[in-house]
Amino acid sequence: MRIAITPQVLEWALQRSGRQEKLEQKFTKIGEWLSGTVKPTFLQLQEFAKAAAVPFGYLLLESPPEEQLPIANYRTLTSKPEHQFTPELIDTIQLMQRRQNWMREYLISEGHSRLSFVGSDSLSVNPVIIAQHIRDTIGIEEGWAERQPSWQEALKTVIHLVEDAGILVMSNGIVENNTHRKLNPAEFRGFVLVDEYAPLVFINGVDGKAARMFTLAHELAHIWLGTSAAFDLHDLQPANNETELACNRIAAEFLVPSSVLMELWQQLSIKDNPYQLLSRRFKVSEIVVARRLLDLELINRDAFFRFYNDWQANEQRLSHKADDDGGGGNFYASQNIRIGQRFGDMLTRSVKNGTTGYSEAWRLTNLKKNTFQEYAKIFWEKRMRSAFPA
């Protein structure tokens, strides 16, 4: 059985995939499909849809669909305008929405209350006050970052506290478990899906550790303001949006309190390499420190851009180092990051109690039967060790 496909739809699918050259090499008849001299078989079209990461039904339309992200996407001032989003971003958001919907229904069925902090602040509130509200809610004390031995431990600490407060946190550098579909931090560093029961933060795992800390803080600000969004923060330039600008200010104040920074700045000198020292102190990237100093008028624009130009030359190398969030390392340890501790806890608990079936769990985690069972076993063994330490 051969299927008629509109050339414009096929061209759209090729461009949307971002892998046109590879697809043309794999499907040698594409040129003939485009010209209409040959029609693909049903099986060929199914294989093409899978390889191009496009819903099969879209290929049967008479004209290309106009895809819309289900959340706002704030492109920064220096970003190039784009008429479409990558299938990697779209598929990731849709997977997170499925997980959030399941979590919301589960929490309601279990009698959990709404989270009072979701949407509890507004743009009229001072960012310093909102940042303190976030710290108070998740239980972060002043000087916490200084006591953390590394970037990794600092990020783990904040994520643990955020999840304990009721917020789902997930991070991945690829779509689901497909190592051939990497996420691009130039398109988005993270996004947030706001919900009164199950707010969800997703962090792009390809980004650098220090950058992920700012992403997490930025998305927390969105939760307190009650707005879902994705953002890229390209070249550290803000999007031209009032909410996005406010979230940047709140995140900066949350991570690098102005009162503490101004006090420390008086104790440092330029020869001390203050950006590096303050970066280690607050467990944020040096560029976040530099930008914070500029915003507080502790350095001028010339000093900032001298530092920025040097930093930018190294950013790509540092941001694209392989790590365990992009598909390497221990597979089951990676799942804890990709699925999230809070979501993994609730889902495996529900499966164990028989309220959620295995087929639903496989769909939500993108793990096959035996793989999910091993993940659940390891998860519960770890949970029991934490609850009853030797």
C-alpha positions in Angstrom: 0.0 0.0 0.0 1.4 3.4 -1.1 0.5 6.7 0.5 0.1 10.1 -1.2 2.0 12.8 0.6 2.0 16.5 -0.2 5.5 17.8 -1.1 5.2 20.9 1.1 4.4 18.6 4.1 7.4 16.4 3.4 9.7 19.5 3.0 8.3 20.9 6.3 9.1 17.6 8.0 12.6 17.5 6.7 13.3 21.1 7.8 11.6 20.5 11.2 13.8 17.5 11.9 17.1 19.4 11.7 18.6 16.2 10.2 17.6 16.7 6.6 21.0 15.5 5.1 21.0 12.3 7.2 17.3 11.6 6.4 18.0 12.0 2.7 20.9 9.5 3.0 18.7 7.0 4.9 15.7 7.3 2.7 17.1 7.4 -0.8 13.7 7.8 -2.5 12.9 11.1 -0.8 13.7 13.0 -4.0 11.1 10.9 -5.9 8.6 11.4 -3.0 9.1 15.1 -3.3 8.6 15.1 -7.1 5.6 12.8 -6.8 7.0 10.3 -9.3 7.1 7.6 -6.5 4.8 7.4 -3.4 6.2 5.9 -0.2 4.7 2.7 1.2 2.8 2.8 4.5 5.8 1.1 6.2 8.3 3.5 4.7 6.3 6.5 5.8 6.1 5.1 9.3 9.9 4.6 9.4 10.4 8.2 8.1 8.0 9.6 10.7 10.0 7.9 13.5 13.4 9.0 12.1 12.2 12.6 11.6 10.5 12.6 15.1 7.3 13.9 13.5 3.8 12.5 14.4 2.7 10.2 11.6 -0.6 11.9 11.2 1.0 15.2 10.3 2.5 13.6 7.2 -1.0 12.9 5.9 -2.1 16.5 6.0 -2.6 18.6 2.9 -0.5 21.5 4.2 2.1 21.8 7.0 0.6 22.3 10.5 1.4 25.4 12.5 2.8 24.0 15.7 2.5 26.0 18.9 4.3 25.5 22.2 1.9 24.9 25.0 3.8 27.5 27.1 5.4 30.9 26.5 8.9 30.8 25.1 11.0 33.9 25.8 13.7 34.4 23.2 16.4 36.8 24.3 17.2 40.1 22.6 20.2 38.6 20.7 18.5 35.4 19.6 17.7 34.9 16.0 13.9 34.8 15.3 12.7 31.3 14.6 9.4 30.3 12.9 9.4 26.9 14.5 10.7 25.0 17.5 12.7 21.8 17.4 10.9 18.5 17.8 13.2 17.9 20.8 11.8 20.8 22.7 8.2 20.0 21.8 8.5 16.3 22.7 10.2 17.1 26.0 7.5 19.6 27.0 4.8 17.1 26.1 6.5 14.3 28.1 6.8 16.6 31.1 3.1 17.6 30.8 2.1 13.9 30.9 4.1 13.4 34.0 2.7 16.5 35.6 -0.9 15.5 34.8 -0.4 12.1 36.3 1.2 13.7 39.4 -1.6 16.2 39.9 -4.3 13.5 39.7 -2.3 11.2 42.1 -1.8 14.0 44.7 -5.5 15.0 44.6 -6.6 11.4 44.9 -4.3 11.0 47.9 -5.8 14.0 49.6 -2.8 16.4 49.2 -3.5 20.2 49.5 -2.7 22.9 47.0 0.7 24.5 47.3 0.1 27.9 48.8 3.3 29.5 47.4 2.4 28.9 43.7 1.4 32.3 42.3 1.7 33.9 45.7 3.7 36.9 44.6 3.3 39.5 41.8 5.4 41.8 39.6 4.6 44.6 42.0 6.6 42.9 44.8 10.3 43.7 45.2 12.5 41.0 43.8 14.5 41.0 47.1 11.3 40.1 49.0 10.3 37.4 46.5 13.8 35.8 46.7 13.5 35.7 50.5 10.0 34.1 50.2 11.6 31.3 48.1 14.4 30.8 50.6 12.0 30.7 53.5 9.8 28.1 51.7 12.5 25.7 50.7 14.5 26.2 53.9 17.8 27.7 52.5 19.8 29.7 55.1 22.2 32.6 54.4 25.6 31.3 53.6 24.4 27.8 52.5 26.4 27.9 49.2 29.7 28.6 51.0 29.4 25.4 52.9 28.9 23.3 49.8 32.1 21.5 48.6 31.4 21.7 44.9 29.0 23.0 42.2 27.5 19.5 41.9 26.8 19.2 45.6 25.3 22.7 45.7 22.9 21.9 42.8 22.0 18.6 44.4 21.3 20.3 47.7 19.0 22.9 46.2 17.1 20.4 44.1 16.6 18.2 47.2 15.1 21.1 49.1 13.0 22.2 46.2 11.5 18.7 45.8 10.9 18.5 49.5 8.8 21.7 49.2 6.6 19.9 46.6 8.1 21.0 43.3 9.0 18.4 40.7 12.5 18.8 39.3 13.8 16.9 36.2 16.9 17.3 34.1 17.9 15.6 30.9 20.3 16.3 28.0 18.4 14.1 25.5 14.8 13.4 24.6 13.6 10.6 26.9 16.5 8.0 26.7 17.4 8.6 23.0 21.1 9.5 22.9 20.7 10.5 19.2 18.3 13.4 20.1 20.3 15.9 22.2 18.7 19.0 23.7 20.2 22.3 22.6 20.9 24.9 25.4 21.0 27.6 22.7 17.3 26.9 22.1 16.3 26.6 25.8 18.1 26.3 29.1 15.0 25.1 30.9 11.2 25.6 31.3 8.6 25.5 34.0 5.0 24.2 34.1 3.1 25.9 36.8 0.4 24.0 38.7 -1.0 24.4 42.2 -0.5 20.8 43.0 2.5 19.7 40.9 4.7 22.5 39.6 7.4 21.1 37.4 10.9 22.5 36.6 12.9 21.0 33.7 16.6 21.8 33.4 18.5 21.2 30.2 21.2 18.8 31.2 23.5 19.7 28.4 24.1 23.1 30.0 27.0 23.6 32.5 26.5 22.9 36.2 26.8 26.5 37.2 24.4 27.6 34.5 21.8 25.0 35.7 21.8 26.6 39.1 20.6 29.9 37.6 18.1 28.1 35.5 16.6 26.4 38.5 16.4 29.7 40.4 14.9 31.5 37.4 12.1 28.8 37.1 11.4 29.0 40.8 10.7 32.7 40.3 8.2 31.8 37.7 6.4 29.5 40.1 6.1 32.2 42.7 4.8 34.5 40.0 2.4 31.8 38.7 3.6 31.8 35.0 4.7 28.9 32.9 7.5 29.6 30.4 10.7 28.4 28.6 13.8 30.6 28.3 17.2 30.6 26.7 19.2 33.6 28.2 21.5 33.7 25.2 24.6 35.8 25.9 23.1 36.6 29.3 20.7 39.1 27.6 17.2 39.1 29.0 14.0 38.7 27.0 12.1 41.8 26.3 9.3 40.8 28.7 8.3 42.2 32.1 7.9 38.8 33.7 11.1 37.4 32.3 13.1 40.5 33.5 11.6 40.1 36.9 12.4 36.4 37.1 16.1 37.2 36.2 16.2 39.7 39.0 14.6 37.4 41.5 17.0 34.5 40.5 20.0 36.7 40.9 18.9 37.9 44.3 18.1 34.4 45.4 21.5 33.1 44.5 23.6 36.2 45.1 21.9 38.4 47.7 22.8 42.0 47.1 23.4 42.8 50.8 25.9 40.0 51.1 27.6 40.7 47.8 28.1 44.4 48.5 29.7 43.5 51.9 32.0 41.0 50.3 33.0 43.3 47.5 34.4 45.8 49.9 36.8 43.1 51.2 38.2 42.1 47.8 40.5 43.7 45.3 40.8 43.3 41.5 44.1 41.4 41.9 42.3 38.7 43.9 40.4 37.6 40.8 37.1 38.6 42.5 34.9 37.0 39.9 36.4 33.5 40.6 36.3 34.0 44.3 32.7 35.2 44.4 31.7 32.4 41.9 33.0 29.8 44.3 31.4 31.5 47.3 27.9 31.6 45.8 28.3 28.5 43.6 27.2 30.3 40.5 29.0 30.9 37.2 31.5 33.8 37.1 29.4 35.6 34.4 26.4 35.6 36.8 28.7 37.2 39.4 29.9 39.8 36.9 26.4 40.6 35.7 25.3 41.0 39.4 28.2 43.4 40.0 27.2 45.4 37.0 23.5 45.6 38.0 24.5 46.8 41.4 26.9 49.4 39.9 29.9 47.9 41.7 31.7 47.7 38.3 31.2 49.7 35.2 30.1 48.5 31.7 33.7 48.6 30.4 34.9 46.3 33.2 32.0 43.9 32.6 32.5 43.6 28.9 36.2 43.1 29.2 35.5 40.1 31.5 32.5 39.0 29.4 34.5 38.8 26.1 37.1 36.5 27.8 34.4 34.4 29.4 32.4 34.0 26.2 35.4 32.5 24.4 35.4 29.6 26.9 31.7 29.1 27.4 31.0 26.7 24.6 33.8 24.3 25.6 32.8 24.3 29.2 29.1 24.1 28.5 29.3 21.1 26.3 31.4 18.8 28.4 29.9 15.3 28.5 28.3 14.4 31.9 25.9 12.0 33.4 22.8 13.9 32.3 23.5 13.5 28.6 23.4 9.7 28.4 26.7 8.7 29.9 27.6 7.1 33.3 25.4 4.8 35.3 22.1 4.3 33.5 20.0 3.9 36.7 21.7 6.9 38.4 20.8 8.9 35.3 17.2 7.9 35.6 17.0 9.5 39.1 18.0 12.8 37.5 15.8 12.4 34.4 12.7 11.2 36.2 13.3 13.2 39.4 13.3 12.0 43.0 9.9 13.2 43.9 8.2 11.9 40.8 10.0 8.6 41.0 9.0 8.2 44.6 5.3 8.9 44.0 5.2 6.7 40.9 7.0 3.7 42.3 4.9 4.0 45.4 1.7 4.0 43.4 2.8 1.0 41.3 3.8 -0.8 44.4 0.4 -0.2 45.9 -1.4 -1.2 42.7 -3.0 2.1 42.0 -1.0 2.7 38.9 -0.4 -0.1 36.3 2.9 -1.1 34.9 1.9 0.0 31.4 1.2 3.5 32.6 4.5 3.6 34.5 6.4 2.5 31.3 4.7 5.2 29.3 5.6 7.9 31.9 9.2 6.9 32.3 9.9 5.6 28.8 11.4 2.5 30.3 10.7 -1.0 29.2 9.2 -3.6 31.5 12.3 -5.2 32.9 14.2 -1.9 32.9 11.5 -0.2 34.9 11.3 -3.0 37.4 15.0 -2.8 38.0 14.8 1.0 38.3 12.0 0.7 40.9 13.9 -2.0 42.8 17.1 0.2 43.0 15.0 3.3 43.8 13.2 1.5 46.7 16.4 0.0 48.1 18.0 3.4 48.2 14.9 4.9 49.8 14.9 2.2 52.5 18.6 2.8 53.2 17.9 6.5 53.7 14.9 5.8 55.9 16.7 3.2 58.0 20.5 3.9 57.9 22.8 1.3 59.4 
